């Protein structure tokens, strides 16, 4: 038991030195123009994955996720409710859906672990882990892990949400990964909109009161990342829910990862 714990601590410590490094170019800092976003550069968010299922017409994207180690993806529990592991594939190194750019790694899922207290009605504890059947190969450019936050870490300022979700509510989904910067909103302000019971301590809110920029259908399970002073990105949130997409007066709701660190560490091994 001691050996297993020691090994886990070593692996987490080693990973923290190389996690959360973006391939962002110097010209990629303008998020002025997912809803209201812009196309991300290839390799800009190497921890982003596309979760895909297969139909008669081929594979299709249905949710996002974030790489935290070679065999572990963090996503939303509502993405995998009633879904068998054998029906899901994870595509890492993806930038343009359904187009082979030579950087993609497609891996099957061996196990889905949803939080035991996930409430599908209230979308509370909306977090899940996918265990991959074979390890991803980190190349430091297109496939790499994001950093995990510290326990109960709170974030302020602007963070970035990414995904292949709809460009507007009820609209079409892009083929190229999108990004948008959104400000973190205090719990008290968010509760004024959604009510106290809908915003427990283990979620976080982000977005604009005027709307226009937000995650949308197809972004679920994807990462909300915040950049630290050292330039590394931390997985602050997992796209969970909201009232439509980018509607004025409403914010996006994210599972706050820092409140689930113990659960993640227990289930990633």
Secondary structure as UniProt FT lines:
FT   HELIX           2..16
FT   TURN            17..18
FT   TURN            26..27
FT   STRAND          38..39
FT   TURN            42..47
FT   STRAND          48..55
FT   TURN            56..57
FT   STRAND          58..69
FT   TURN            70..71
FT   STRAND          72..75
FT   HELIX           77..79
FT   TURN            81..82
FT   HELIX           85..87
FT   STRAND          88..92
FT   TURN            97..98
FT   STRAND          105..114
FT   TURN            116..117
FT   TURN            120..123
FT   STRAND          128..132
FT   STRAND          147..148
FT   TURN            151..152
FT   STRAND          158..163
FT   TURN            169..170
FT   STRAND          178..185
FT   HELIX           187..194
FT   TURN            196..198
FT   TURN            201..202
FT   STRAND          203..206
FT   TURN            209..210
FT   TURN            217..218
FT   TURN            220..221
FT   STRAND          223..227
FT   TURN            229..230
FT   STRAND          233..241
FT   TURN            248..249
FT   STRAND          252..256
FT   HELIX           257..260
FT   HELIX           261..267
//
